[in-house]
Amino acid sequence: MPLWAWIIFYVLVLVMLVIDLKMFGKNGQHEVNVKEALQMTGVWIFVSLLFCAGIYFFYPVASHDKAMEFITR
């Protein structure tokens, strides 16, 4: 993979980490209810499927195989 792809990957991971910790985290402790847990799980599953689509469309060699490998592992 080219260097620019790795840089974009790491920047996106850091952005998602900041979003998860700052925007979705509440100040102080609170009890997470089932609805909130399901919503956050859905968000992260959607993000992982977007990443899989990125593998499928932008991976230079055997993109279908690599996307399927990501999904199945």
PQR file of N, CA, C, O and H, with PARSE charges and radii, in Angstrom:
ATOM      1  N   MET A   1       0.841  -1.174   0.000 -0.4000 1.5000
ATOM      2  CA  MET A   1       0.000   0.000   0.000 -0.0000 2.0000
ATOM      3  C   MET A   1       0.888   1.240   0.000  0.5500 1.7000
ATOM      4  O   MET A   1       1.957   1.242   0.610 -0.5500 1.4000
ATOM      5  N   PRO A   2       0.447   2.290  -0.682 -0.5600 1.5000
ATOM      6  CA  PRO A   2       1.241   3.528  -0.704  0.2800 2.0000
ATOM      7  C   PRO A   2       1.209   4.219   0.660  0.5500 1.7000
ATOM      8  O   PRO A   2       0.316   3.990   1.476 -0.5500 1.4000
ATOM      9  N   LEU A   3       2.191   5.054   0.875 -0.4000 1.5000
ATOM     10  CA  LEU A   3       2.321   5.756   2.148 -0.0000 2.0000
ATOM     11  C   LEU A   3       1.116   6.640   2.441  0.5500 1.7000
ATOM     12  O   LEU A   3       0.693   6.745   3.592 -0.5500 1.4000
ATOM     13  H   LEU A   3       2.916   5.241   0.212  0.4000 1.0000
ATOM     14  N   TRP A   4       0.554   7.281   1.407 -0.4000 1.5000
ATOM     15  CA  TRP A   4      -0.593   8.171   1.630 -0.0000 2.0000
ATOM     16  C   TRP A   4      -1.791   7.400   2.176  0.5500 1.7000
ATOM     17  O   TRP A   4      -2.567   7.943   2.962 -0.5500 1.4000
ATOM     18  H   TRP A   4       0.898   7.196   0.472  0.4000 1.0000
ATOM     19  N   ALA A   5      -1.953   6.143   1.771 -0.4000 1.5000
ATOM     20  CA  ALA A   5      -3.074   5.340   2.261 -0.0000 2.0000
ATOM     21  C   ALA A   5      -2.911   5.052   3.754  0.5500 1.7000
ATOM     22  O   ALA A   5      -3.887   5.087   4.504 -0.5500 1.4000
ATOM     23  H   ALA A   5      -1.322   5.701   1.132  0.4000 1.0000
ATOM     24  N   TRP A   6      -1.683   4.770   4.184 -0.4000 1.5000
ATOM     25  CA  TRP A   6      -1.437   4.528   5.603 -0.0000 2.0000
ATOM     26  C   TRP A   6      -1.647   5.795   6.423  0.5500 1.7000
ATOM     27  O   TRP A   6      -2.186   5.743   7.529 -0.5500 1.4000
ATOM     28  H   TRP A   6      -0.891   4.742   3.574  0.4000 1.0000
ATOM     29  N   ILE A   7      -1.228   6.916   5.889 -0.4000 1.5000
ATOM     30  CA  ILE A   7      -1.413   8.181   6.604 -0.0000 2.0000
ATOM     31  C   ILE A   7      -2.901   8.474   6.772  0.5500 1.7000
ATOM     32  O   ILE A   7      -3.334   8.852   7.860 -0.5500 1.4000
ATOM     33  H   ILE A   7      -0.791   6.959   4.990  0.4000 1.0000
ATOM     34  N   ILE A   8      -3.680   8.306   5.721 -0.4000 1.5000
ATOM     35  CA  ILE A   8      -5.129   8.519   5.799 -0.0000 2.0000
ATOM     36  C   ILE A   8      -5.753   7.556   6.803  0.5500 1.7000
ATOM     37  O   ILE A   8      -6.619   7.949   7.586 -0.5500 1.4000
ATOM     38  H   ILE A   8      -3.328   7.998   4.837  0.4000 1.0000
ATOM     39  N   PHE A   9      -5.320   6.303   6.786 -0.4000 1.5000
ATOM     40  CA  PHE A   9      -5.848   5.303   7.717 -0.0000 2.0000
ATOM     41  C   PHE A   9      -5.619   5.727   9.165  0.5500 1.7000
ATOM     42  O   PHE A   9      -6.547   5.714   9.974 -0.5500 1.4000
ATOM     43  H   PHE A   9      -4.617   5.983   6.150  0.4000 1.0000
ATOM     44  N   TYR A  10      -4.388   6.101   9.488 -0.4000 1.5000
ATOM     45  CA  TYR A  10      -4.079   6.476  10.867 -0.0000 2.0000
ATOM     46  C   TYR A  10      -4.776   7.764  11.284  0.5500 1.7000
ATOM     47  O   TYR A  10      -5.194   7.890  12.435 -0.5500 1.4000
ATOM     48  H   TYR A  10      -3.634   6.112   8.831  0.4000 1.0000
ATOM     49  N   VAL A  11      -4.908   8.715  10.380 -0.4000 1.5000
ATOM     50  CA  VAL A  11      -5.638   9.948  10.700 -0.0000 2.0000
ATOM     51  C   VAL A  11      -7.109   9.623  10.981  0.5500 1.7000
ATOM     52  O   VAL A  11      -7.685  10.150  11.932 -0.5500 1.4000
ATOM     53  H   VAL A  11      -4.568   8.613   9.445  0.4000 1.0000
ATOM     54  N   LEU A  12      -7.709   8.774  10.175 -0.4000 1.5000
ATOM     55  CA  LEU A  12      -9.111   8.406  10.393 -0.0000 2.0000
ATOM     56  C   LEU A  12      -9.299   7.658  11.710  0.5500 1.7000
ATOM     57  O   LEU A  12     -10.289   7.873  12.409 -0.5500 1.4000
ATOM     58  H   LEU A  12      -7.240   8.345   9.402  0.4000 1.0000
ATOM     59  N   VAL A  13      -8.360   6.785  12.051 -0.4000 1.5000
ATOM     60  CA  VAL A  13      -8.454   6.067  13.328 -0.0000 2.0000
ATOM     61  C   VAL A  13      -8.382   7.057  14.489  0.5500 1.7000
ATOM     62  O   VAL A  13      -9.153   6.952  15.443 -0.5500 1.4000
ATOM     63  H   VAL A  13      -7.556   6.610  11.483  0.4000 1.0000
ATOM     64  N   LEU A  14      -7.469   8.008  14.413 -0.4000 1.5000
ATOM     65  CA  LEU A  14      -7.363   9.006  15.478 -0.0000 2.0000
ATOM     66  C   LEU A  14      -8.617   9.877  15.567  0.5500 1.7000
ATOM     67  O   LEU A  14      -9.070  10.200  16.666 -0.5500 1.4000
ATOM     68  H   LEU A  14      -6.842   8.093  13.638  0.4000 1.0000
ATOM     69  N   VAL A  15      -9.177  10.258  14.422 -0.4000 1.5000
ATOM     70  CA  VAL A  15     -10.403  11.058  14.417 -0.0000 2.0000
ATOM     71  C   VAL A  15     -11.554  10.268  15.047  0.5500 1.7000
ATOM     72  O   VAL A  15     -12.313  10.813  15.849 -0.5500 1.4000
ATOM     73  H   VAL A  15      -8.809   9.996  13.530  0.4000 1.0000
ATOM     74  N   MET A  16     -11.686   8.992  14.689 -0.4000 1.5000
ATOM     75  CA  MET A  16     -12.754   8.172  15.274 -0.0000 2.0000
ATOM     76  C   MET A  16     -12.559   7.994  16.767  0.5500 1.7000
ATOM     77  O   MET A  16     -13.535   7.975  17.517 -0.5500 1.4000
ATOM     78  H   MET A  16     -11.069   8.549  14.038  0.4000 1.0000
ATOM     79  N   LEU A  17     -11.312   7.862  17.216 -0.4000 1.5000
ATOM     80  CA  LEU A  17     -11.043   7.736  18.642 -0.0000 2.0000
ATOM     81  C   LEU A  17     -11.443   9.004  19.389  0.5500 1.7000
ATOM     82  O   LEU A  17     -12.058   8.932  20.453 -0.5500 1.4000
ATOM     83  H   LEU A  17     -10.519   7.877  16.607  0.4000 1.0000
ATOM     84  N   VAL A  18     -11.098  10.159  18.837 -0.4000 1.5000
ATOM     85  CA  VAL A  18     -11.469  11.433  19.470 -0.0000 2.0000
ATOM     86  C   VAL A  18     -12.981  11.591  19.490  0.5500 1.7000
ATOM     87  O   VAL A  18     -13.548  12.017  20.496 -0.5500 1.4000
ATOM     88  H   VAL A  18     -10.599  10.217  17.973  0.4000 1.0000
ATOM     89  N   ILE A  19     -13.631  11.254  18.395 -0.4000 1.5000
ATOM     90  CA  ILE A  19     -15.095  11.345  18.351 -0.0000 2.0000
ATOM     91  C   ILE A  19     -15.722  10.447  19.400  0.5500 1.7000
ATOM     92  O   ILE A  19     -16.644  10.857  20.106 -0.5500 1.4000
ATOM     93  H   ILE A  19     -13.170  10.907  17.578  0.4000 1.0000
ATOM     94  N   ASP A  20     -15.223   9.224  19.503 -0.4000 1.5000
ATOM     95  CA  ASP A  20     -15.783   8.276  20.462 -0.0000 2.0000
ATOM     96  C   ASP A  20     -15.570   8.747  21.896  0.5500 1.7000
ATOM     97  O   ASP A  20     -16.478   8.651  22.722 -0.5500 1.4000
ATOM     98  H   ASP A  20     -14.475   8.892  18.930  0.4000 1.0000
ATOM     99  N   LEU A  21     -14.385   9.253  22.194 -0.4000 1.5000
ATOM    100  CA  LEU A  21     -14.091   9.647  23.567 -0.0000 2.0000
ATOM    101  C   LEU A  21     -14.697  10.983  23.955  0.5500 1.7000
ATOM    102  O   LEU A  21     -15.139  11.147  25.092 -0.5500 1.4000
ATOM    103  H   LEU A  21     -13.648   9.332  21.523  0.4000 1.0000
ATOM    104  N   LYS A  22     -14.729  11.935  23.044 -0.4000 1.5000
ATOM    105  CA  LYS A  22     -15.189  13.285  23.391 -0.0000 2.0000
ATOM    106  C   LYS A  22     -16.668  13.516  23.108  0.5500 1.7000
ATOM    107  O   LYS A  22     -17.396  14.015  23.966 -0.5500 1.4000
ATOM    108  H   LYS A  22     -14.370  11.801  22.121  0.4000 1.0000
ATOM    109  N   MET A  23     -17.110  13.157  21.917 -0.4000 1.5000
ATOM    110  CA  MET A  23     -18.476  13.506  21.534 -0.0000 2.0000
ATOM    111  C   MET A  23     -19.502  12.507  22.069  0.5500 1.7000
ATOM    112  O   MET A  23     -20.576  12.902  22.522 -0.5500 1.4000
ATOM    113  H   MET A  23     -16.519  12.751  21.220  0.4000 1.0000
ATOM    114  N   PHE A  24     -19.174  11.221  22.016 -0.4000 1.5000
ATOM    115  CA  PHE A  24     -20.154  10.236  22.451 -0.0000 2.0000
ATOM    116  C   PHE A  24     -20.056   9.932  23.939  0.5500 1.7000
ATOM    117  O   PHE A  24     -21.007   9.431  24.540 -0.5500 1.4000
ATOM    118  H   PHE A  24     -18.301  10.900  21.648  0.4000 1.0000
ATOM    119  N   GLY A  25     -18.918  10.234  24.527 -0.4000 1.5000
ATOM    120  CA  GLY A  25     -18.760  10.031  25.961 -0.0000 2.0000
ATOM    121  C   GLY A  25     -19.415  11.161  26.727  0.5500 1.7000
ATOM    122  O   GLY A  25     -19.294  12.327  26.352 -0.5500 1.4000
ATOM    123  H   GLY A  25     -18.146  10.641  24.039  0.4000 1.0000
ATOM    124  N   LYS A  26     -20.097  10.823  27.781 -0.4000 1.5000
ATOM    125  CA  LYS A  26     -20.740  11.832  28.621 -0.0000 2.0000
ATOM    126  C   LYS A  26     -19.750  12.255  29.703  0.5500 1.7000
ATOM    127  O   LYS A  26     -18.896  11.471  30.119 -0.5500 1.4000
ATOM    128  H   LYS A  26     -20.195   9.876  28.086  0.4000 1.0000
ATOM    129  N   ASN A  27     -19.874  13.503  30.152 -0.4000 1.5000
ATOM    130  CA  ASN A  27     -19.055  13.953  31.271 -0.0000 2.0000
ATOM    131  C   ASN A  27     -19.539  13.267  32.537  0.5500 1.7000
ATOM    132  O   ASN A  27     -20.734  13.266  32.831 -0.5500 1.4000
ATOM    133  H   ASN A  27     -20.567  14.139  29.814  0.4000 1.0000
ATOM    134  N   GLY A  28     -18.624  12.693  33.273 -0.4000 1.5000
ATOM    135  CA  GLY A  28     -19.017  11.947  34.460 -0.0000 2.0000
ATOM    136  C   GLY A  28     -19.468  10.555  34.076  0.5500 1.7000
ATOM    137  O   GLY A  28     -19.453  10.180  32.904 -0.5500 1.4000
ATOM    138  H   GLY A  28     -17.654  12.694  33.033  0.4000 1.0000
ATOM    139  N   GLN A  29     -19.859   9.815  35.058 -0.4000 1.5000
ATOM    140  CA  GLN A  29     -20.300   8.444  34.803 -0.0000 2.0000
ATOM    141  C   GLN A  29     -21.814   8.412  34.678  0.5500 1.7000
ATOM    142  O   GLN A  29     -22.534   9.114  35.387 -0.5500 1.4000
ATOM    143  H   GLN A  29     -19.871  10.120  36.010  0.4000 1.0000
ATOM    144  N   HIS A  30     -22.269   7.590  33.771 -0.4000 1.5000
ATOM    145  CA  HIS A  30     -23.700   7.369  33.641 -0.0000 2.0000
ATOM    146  C   HIS A  30     -23.913   5.920  33.222  0.5500 1.7000
ATOM    147  O   HIS A  30     -23.017   5.269  32.684 -0.5500 1.4000
ATOM    148  H   HIS A  30     -21.684   7.019  33.194  0.4000 1.0000
ATOM    149  N   GLU A  31     -25.095   5.444  33.476 -0.4000 1.5000
ATOM    150  CA  GLU A  31     -25.418   4.072  33.113 -0.0000 2.0000
ATOM    151  C   GLU A  31     -25.841   4.045  31.648  0.5500 1.7000
ATOM    152  O   GLU A  31     -26.732   4.784  31.229 -0.5500 1.4000
ATOM    153  H   GLU A  31     -25.823   5.972  33.913  0.4000 1.0000
ATOM    154  N   VAL A  32     -25.194   3.190  30.889 -0.4000 1.5000
ATOM    155  CA  VAL A  32     -25.509   3.060  29.470 -0.0000 2.0000
ATOM    156  C   VAL A  32     -26.717   2.139  29.348  0.5500 1.7000
ATOM    157  O   VAL A  32     -26.700   1.006  29.830 -0.5500 1.4000
ATOM    158  H   VAL A  32     -24.470   2.589  31.229  0.4000 1.0000
ATOM    159  N   ASN A  33     -27.770   2.643  28.694 -0.4000 1.5000
ATOM    160  CA  ASN A  33     -28.949   1.803  28.520 -0.0000 2.0000
ATOM    161  C   ASN A  33     -28.828   0.998  27.222  0.5500 1.7000
ATOM    162  O   ASN A  33     -27.909   1.207  26.430 -0.5500 1.4000
ATOM    163  H   ASN A  33     -27.784   3.563  28.303  0.4000 1.0000
ATOM    164  N   VAL A  34     -29.750   0.096  27.028 -0.4000 1.5000
ATOM    165  CA  VAL A  34     -29.698  -0.807  25.879 -0.0000 2.0000
ATOM    166  C   VAL A  34     -29.801  -0.036  24.568  0.5500 1.7000
ATOM    167  O   VAL A  34     -29.102  -0.360  23.609 -0.5500 1.4000
ATOM    168  H   VAL A  34     -30.496  -0.074  27.671  0.4000 1.0000
ATOM    169  N   LYS A  35     -30.653   0.970  24.512 -0.4000 1.5000
ATOM    170  CA  LYS A  35     -30.836   1.749  23.283 -0.0000 2.0000
ATOM    171  C   LYS A  35     -29.534   2.440  22.885  0.5500 1.7000
ATOM    172  O   LYS A  35     -29.142   2.397  21.719 -0.5500 1.4000
ATOM    173  H   LYS A  35     -31.221   1.233  25.292  0.4000 1.0000
ATOM    174  N   GLU A  36     -28.872   3.068  23.830 -0.4000 1.5000
ATOM    175  CA  GLU A  36     -27.616   3.759  23.541 -0.0000 2.0000
ATOM    176  C   GLU A  36     -26.531   2.776  23.105  0.5500 1.7000
ATOM    177  O   GLU A  36     -25.767   3.057  22.182 -0.5500 1.4000
ATOM    178  H   GLU A  36     -29.190   3.104  24.777  0.4000 1.0000
ATOM    179  N   ALA A  37     -26.467   1.632  23.768 -0.4000 1.5000
ATOM    180  CA  ALA A  37     -25.476   0.625  23.407 -0.0000 2.0000
ATOM    181  C   ALA A  37     -25.719   0.093  21.995  0.5500 1.7000
ATOM    182  O   ALA A  37     -24.771  -0.107  21.236 -0.5500 1.4000
ATOM    183  H   ALA A  37     -27.087   1.404  24.519  0.4000 1.0000
ATOM    184  N   LEU A  38     -26.967  -0.135  21.646 -0.4000 1.5000
ATOM    185  CA  LEU A  38     -27.287  -0.619  20.296 -0.0000 2.0000
ATOM    186  C   LEU A  38     -26.985   0.440  19.237  0.5500 1.7000
ATOM    187  O   LEU A  38     -26.511   0.113  18.149 -0.5500 1.4000
ATOM    188  H   LEU A  38     -27.737   0.027  22.262  0.4000 1.0000
ATOM    189  N   GLN A  39     -27.255   1.689  19.546 -0.4000 1.5000
ATOM    190  CA  GLN A  39     -26.949   2.764  18.598 -0.0000 2.0000
ATOM    191  C   GLN A  39     -25.452   2.863  18.336  0.5500 1.7000
ATOM    192  O   GLN A  39     -25.029   2.963  17.184 -0.5500 1.4000
ATOM    193  H   GLN A  39     -27.641   1.955  20.429  0.4000 1.0000
ATOM    194  N   MET A  40     -24.658   2.837  19.383 -0.4000 1.5000
ATOM    195  CA  MET A  40     -23.208   2.924  19.211 -0.0000 2.0000
ATOM    196  C   MET A  40     -22.651   1.692  18.505  0.5500 1.7000
ATOM    197  O   MET A  40     -21.725   1.804  17.701 -0.5500 1.4000
ATOM    198  H   MET A  40     -25.002   2.755  20.319  0.4000 1.0000
ATOM    199  N   THR A  41     -23.201   0.534  18.795 -0.4000 1.5000
ATOM    200  CA  THR A  41     -22.783  -0.681  18.096 -0.0000 2.0000
ATOM    201  C   THR A  41     -23.096  -0.557  16.615  0.5500 1.7000
ATOM    202  O   THR A  41     -22.274  -0.924  15.776 -0.5500 1.4000
ATOM    203  H   THR A  41     -23.953   0.443  19.448  0.4000 1.0000
ATOM    204  N   GLY A  42     -24.281  -0.042  16.283 -0.4000 1.5000
ATOM    205  CA  GLY A  42     -24.655   0.164  14.884 -0.0000 2.0000
ATOM    206  C   GLY A  42     -23.735   1.148  14.182  0.5500 1.7000
ATOM    207  O   GLY A  42     -23.378   0.942  13.022 -0.5500 1.4000
ATOM    208  H   GLY A  42     -24.949   0.256  16.965  0.4000 1.0000
ATOM    209  N   VAL A  43     -23.348   2.211  14.869 -0.4000 1.5000
ATOM    210  CA  VAL A  43     -22.437   3.198  14.288 -0.0000 2.0000
ATOM    211  C   VAL A  43     -21.094   2.548  13.951  0.5500 1.7000
ATOM    212  O   VAL A  43     -20.568   2.745  12.856 -0.5500 1.4000
ATOM    213  H   VAL A  43     -23.637   2.378  15.812  0.4000 1.0000
ATOM    214  N   TRP A  44     -20.542   1.779  14.882 -0.4000 1.5000
ATOM    215  CA  TRP A  44     -19.223   1.186  14.643 -0.0000 2.0000
ATOM    216  C   TRP A  44     -19.282   0.062  13.613  0.5500 1.7000
ATOM    217  O   TRP A  44     -18.310  -0.152  12.888 -0.5500 1.4000
ATOM    218  H   TRP A  44     -20.970   1.619  15.772  0.4000 1.0000
ATOM    219  N   ILE A  45     -20.394  -0.658  13.531 -0.4000 1.5000
ATOM    220  CA  ILE A  45     -20.551  -1.652  12.465 -0.0000 2.0000
ATOM    221  C   ILE A  45     -20.615  -0.952  11.113  0.5500 1.7000
ATOM    222  O   ILE A  45     -20.014  -1.422  10.147 -0.5500 1.4000
ATOM    223  H   ILE A  45     -21.184  -0.484  14.120  0.4000 1.0000
ATOM    224  N   PHE A  46     -21.330   0.160  11.032 -0.4000 1.5000
ATOM    225  CA  PHE A  46     -21.398   0.937   9.793 -0.0000 2.0000
ATOM    226  C   PHE A  46     -20.018   1.447   9.386  0.5500 1.7000
ATOM    227  O   PHE A  46     -19.668   1.398   8.207 -0.5500 1.4000
ATOM    228  H   PHE A  46     -21.818   0.542  11.817  0.4000 1.0000
ATOM    229  N   VAL A  47     -19.234   1.932  10.340 -0.4000 1.5000
ATOM    230  CA  VAL A  47     -17.883   2.416  10.050 -0.0000 2.0000
ATOM    231  C   VAL A  47     -17.021   1.265   9.518  0.5500 1.7000
ATOM    232  O   VAL A  47     -16.256   1.451   8.573 -0.5500 1.4000
ATOM    233  H   VAL A  47     -19.519   1.972  11.298  0.4000 1.0000
ATOM    234  N   SER A  48     -17.143   0.085  10.119 -0.4000 1.5000
ATOM    235  CA  SER A  48     -16.347  -1.050   9.643 -0.0000 2.0000
ATOM    236  C   SER A  48     -16.768  -1.484   8.239  0.5500 1.7000
ATOM    237  O   SER A  48     -15.925  -1.915   7.452 -0.5500 1.4000
ATOM    238  H   SER A  48     -17.764  -0.066  10.888  0.4000 1.0000
ATOM    239  N   LEU A  49     -18.046  -1.379   7.919 -0.4000 1.5000
ATOM    240  CA  LEU A  49     -18.493  -1.711   6.567 -0.0000 2.0000
ATOM    241  C   LEU A  49     -18.013  -0.679   5.550  0.5500 1.7000
ATOM    242  O   LEU A  49     -17.709  -1.031   4.411 -0.5500 1.4000
ATOM    243  H   LEU A  49     -18.730  -1.028   8.558  0.4000 1.0000
ATOM    244  N   LEU A  50     -17.941   0.585   5.948 -0.4000 1.5000
ATOM    245  CA  LEU A  50     -17.349   1.601   5.077 -0.0000 2.0000
ATOM    246  C   LEU A  50     -15.876   1.316   4.825  0.5500 1.7000
ATOM    247  O   LEU A  50     -15.389   1.484   3.707 -0.5500 1.4000
ATOM    248  H   LEU A  50     -18.189   0.871   6.874  0.4000 1.0000
ATOM    249  N   PHE A  51     -15.173   0.887   5.854 -0.4000 1.5000
ATOM    250  CA  PHE A  51     -13.773   0.526   5.697 -0.0000 2.0000
ATOM    251  C   PHE A  51     -13.633  -0.652   4.741  0.5500 1.7000
ATOM    252  O   PHE A  51     -12.732  -0.670   3.902 -0.5500 1.4000
ATOM    253  H   PHE A  51     -15.569   0.750   6.762  0.4000 1.0000
ATOM    254  N   CYS A  52     -14.519  -1.631   4.866 -0.4000 1.5000
ATOM    255  CA  CYS A  52     -14.506  -2.778   3.959 -0.0000 2.0000
ATOM    256  C   CYS A  52     -14.757  -2.332   2.521  0.5500 1.7000
ATOM    257  O   CYS A  52     -14.121  -2.838   1.596 -0.5500 1.4000
ATOM    258  H   CYS A  52     -15.251  -1.616   5.548  0.4000 1.0000
ATOM    259  N   ALA A  53     -15.669  -1.399   2.329 -0.4000 1.5000
ATOM    260  CA  ALA A  53     -15.913  -0.870   0.980 -0.0000 2.0000
ATOM    261  C   ALA A  53     -14.673  -0.173   0.446  0.5500 1.7000
ATOM    262  O   ALA A  53     -14.367  -0.269  -0.743 -0.5500 1.4000
ATOM    263  H   ALA A  53     -16.186  -0.989   3.081  0.4000 1.0000
ATOM    264  N   GLY A  54     -13.960   0.528   1.319 -0.4000 1.5000
ATOM    265  CA  GLY A  54     -12.712   1.157   0.908 -0.0000 2.0000
ATOM    266  C   GLY A  54     -11.682   0.135   0.477  0.5500 1.7000
ATOM    267  O   GLY A  54     -10.970   0.345  -0.505 -0.5500 1.4000
ATOM    268  H   GLY A  54     -14.209   0.606   2.284  0.4000 1.0000
ATOM    269  N   ILE A  55     -11.596  -0.968   1.199 -0.4000 1.5000
ATOM    270  CA  ILE A  55     -10.690  -2.046   0.794 -0.0000 2.0000
ATOM    271  C   ILE A  55     -11.100  -2.572  -0.577  0.5500 1.7000
ATOM    272  O   ILE A  55     -10.257  -2.782  -1.449 -0.5500 1.4000
ATOM    273  H   ILE A  55     -12.174  -1.139   1.996  0.4000 1.0000
ATOM    274  N   TYR A  56     -12.384  -2.781  -0.756 -0.4000 1.5000
ATOM    275  CA  TYR A  56     -12.870  -3.356  -2.016 -0.0000 2.0000
ATOM    276  C   TYR A  56     -12.579  -2.444  -3.211  0.5500 1.7000
ATOM    277  O   TYR A  56     -12.174  -2.922  -4.271 -0.5500 1.4000
ATOM    278  H   TYR A  56     -13.069  -2.611  -0.048  0.4000 1.0000
ATOM    279  N   PHE A  57     -12.779  -1.152  -3.047 -0.4000 1.5000
ATOM    280  CA  PHE A  57     -12.632  -0.239  -4.176 -0.0000 2.0000
ATOM    281  C   PHE A  57     -11.217   0.292  -4.384  0.5500 1.7000
ATOM    282  O   PHE A  57     -10.865   0.682  -5.498 -0.5500 1.4000
ATOM    283  H   PHE A  57     -13.107  -0.763  -2.186  0.4000 1.0000
ATOM    284  N   PHE A  58     -10.401   0.313  -3.330 -0.4000 1.5000
ATOM    285  CA  PHE A  58      -9.096   0.968  -3.461 -0.0000 2.0000
ATOM    286  C   PHE A  58      -7.896   0.049  -3.295  0.5500 1.7000
ATOM    287  O   PHE A  58      -6.777   0.467  -3.590 -0.5500 1.4000
ATOM    288  H   PHE A  58     -10.686  -0.004  -2.426  0.4000 1.0000
ATOM    289  N   TYR A  59      -8.080  -1.185  -2.835 -0.4000 1.5000
ATOM    290  CA  TYR A  59      -6.943  -2.089  -2.675 -0.0000 2.0000
ATOM    291  C   TYR A  59      -6.449  -2.485  -4.055  0.5500 1.7000
ATOM    292  O   TYR A  59      -7.256  -2.869  -4.902 -0.5500 1.4000
ATOM    293  H   TYR A  59      -8.990  -1.525  -2.595  0.4000 1.0000
ATOM    294  N   PRO A  60      -5.149  -2.402  -4.308 -0.5600 1.5000
ATOM    295  CA  PRO A  60      -4.659  -2.569  -5.686  0.2800 2.0000
ATOM    296  C   PRO A  60      -4.715  -3.995  -6.232  0.5500 1.7000
ATOM    297  O   PRO A  60      -4.883  -4.178  -7.438 -0.5500 1.4000
ATOM    298  N   VAL A  61      -4.577  -5.011  -5.375 -0.4000 1.5000
ATOM    299  CA  VAL A  61      -4.495  -6.396  -5.871 -0.0000 2.0000
ATOM    300  C   VAL A  61      -5.487  -7.260  -5.099  0.5500 1.7000
ATOM    301  O   VAL A  61      -5.538  -7.211  -3.870 -0.5500 1.4000
ATOM    302  H   VAL A  61      -4.440  -4.863  -4.396  0.4000 1.0000
ATOM    303  N   ALA A  62      -6.265  -8.043  -5.818 -0.4000 1.5000
ATOM    304  CA  ALA A  62      -7.214  -8.998  -5.212 -0.0000 2.0000
ATOM    305  C   ALA A  62      -8.119  -8.315  -4.190  0.5500 1.7000
ATOM    306  O   ALA A  62      -8.241  -8.775  -3.055 -0.5500 1.4000
ATOM    307  H   ALA A  62      -6.223  -8.083  -6.816  0.4000 1.0000
ATOM    308  N   SER A  63      -8.746  -7.226  -4.595 -0.4000 1.5000
ATOM    309  CA  SER A  63      -9.550  -6.437  -3.666 -0.0000 2.0000
ATOM    310  C   SER A  63     -10.747  -7.218  -3.121  0.5500 1.7000
ATOM    311  O   SER A  63     -11.090  -7.080  -1.947 -0.5500 1.4000
ATOM    312  H   SER A  63      -8.647  -6.853  -5.517  0.4000 1.0000
ATOM    313  N   HIS A  64     -11.379  -8.028  -3.953 -0.4000 1.5000
ATOM    314  CA  HIS A  64     -12.526  -8.823  -3.492 -0.0000 2.0000
ATOM    315  C   HIS A  64     -12.088  -9.800  -2.402  0.5500 1.7000
ATOM    316  O   HIS A  64     -12.761  -9.945  -1.381 -0.5500 1.4000
ATOM    317  H   HIS A  64     -11.100  -8.140  -4.907  0.4000 1.0000
ATOM    318  N   ASP A  65     -10.974 -10.455  -2.622 -0.4000 1.5000
ATOM    319  CA  ASP A  65     -10.476 -11.421  -1.636 -0.0000 2.0000
ATOM    320  C   ASP A  65     -10.112 -10.732  -0.324  0.5500 1.7000
ATOM    321  O   ASP A  65     -10.414 -11.246   0.753 -0.5500 1.4000
ATOM    322  H   ASP A  65     -10.428 -10.337  -3.451  0.4000 1.0000
ATOM    323  N   LYS A  66      -9.469  -9.582  -0.411 -0.4000 1.5000
ATOM    324  CA  LYS A  66      -9.078  -8.854   0.798 -0.0000 2.0000
ATOM    325  C   LYS A  66     -10.297  -8.327   1.553  0.5500 1.7000
ATOM    326  O   LYS A  66     -10.311  -8.346   2.783 -0.5500 1.4000
ATOM    327  H   LYS A  66      -9.224  -9.164  -1.286  0.4000 1.0000
ATOM    328  N   ALA A  67     -11.314  -7.860   0.842 -0.4000 1.5000
ATOM    329  CA  ALA A  67     -12.536  -7.387   1.499 -0.0000 2.0000
ATOM    330  C   ALA A  67     -13.252  -8.545   2.182  0.5500 1.7000
ATOM    331  O   ALA A  67     -13.745  -8.392   3.300 -0.5500 1.4000
ATOM    332  H   ALA A  67     -11.303  -7.845  -0.158  0.4000 1.0000
ATOM    333  N   MET A  68     -13.314  -9.683   1.536 -0.4000 1.5000
ATOM    334  CA  MET A  68     -13.944 -10.861   2.152 -0.0000 2.0000
ATOM    335  C   MET A  68     -13.145 -11.336   3.357  0.5500 1.7000
ATOM    336  O   MET A  68     -13.720 -11.772   4.354 -0.5500 1.4000
ATOM    337  H   MET A  68     -12.914  -9.807   0.628  0.4000 1.0000
ATOM    338  N   GLU A  69     -11.838 -11.254   3.269 -0.4000 1.5000
ATOM    339  CA  GLU A  69     -11.000 -11.623   4.406 -0.0000 2.0000
ATOM    340  C   GLU A  69     -11.254 -10.694   5.589  0.5500 1.7000
ATOM    341  O   GLU A  69     -11.293 -11.149   6.732 -0.5500 1.4000
ATOM    342  H   GLU A  69     -11.371 -10.900   2.459  0.4000 1.0000
ATOM    343  N   PHE A  70     -11.426  -9.398   5.329 -0.4000 1.5000
ATOM    344  CA  PHE A  70     -11.732  -8.456   6.407 -0.0000 2.0000
ATOM    345  C   PHE A  70     -13.077  -8.790   7.047  0.5500 1.7000
ATOM    346  O   PHE A  70     -13.197  -8.767   8.272 -0.5500 1.4000
ATOM    347  H   PHE A  70     -11.394  -9.029   4.400  0.4000 1.0000
ATOM    348  N   ILE A  71     -14.067  -9.093   6.254 -0.4000 1.5000
ATOM    349  CA  ILE A  71     -15.402  -9.381   6.779 -0.0000 2.0000
ATOM    350  C   ILE A  71     -15.412 -10.671   7.608  0.5500 1.7000
ATOM    351  O   ILE A  71     -16.076 -10.740   8.642 -0.5500 1.4000
ATOM    352  H   ILE A  71     -13.970  -9.112   5.259  0.4000 1.0000
ATOM    353  N   THR A  72     -14.692 -11.669   7.163 -0.4000 1.5000
ATOM    354  CA  THR A  72     -14.773 -12.973   7.799 -0.0000 2.0000
ATOM    355  C   THR A  72     -13.842 -13.149   8.986  0.5500 1.7000
ATOM    356  O   THR A  72     -13.960 -14.130   9.719 -0.5500 1.4000
ATOM    357  H   THR A  72     -14.152 -11.613   6.323  0.4000 1.0000
ATOM    358  N   ARG A  73     -12.926 -12.227   9.186 -0.4000 1.5000
ATOM    359  CA  ARG A  73     -12.021 -12.379  10.346 -0.0000 2.0000
ATOM    360  C   ARG A  73     -12.500 -11.555  11.438  0.5500 1.7000
ATOM    361  O   ARG A  73     -11.890 -11.532  12.507 -0.5500 1.4000
ATOM    362  H   ARG A  73     -12.830 -11.430   8.590  0.4000 1.0000
TER
END
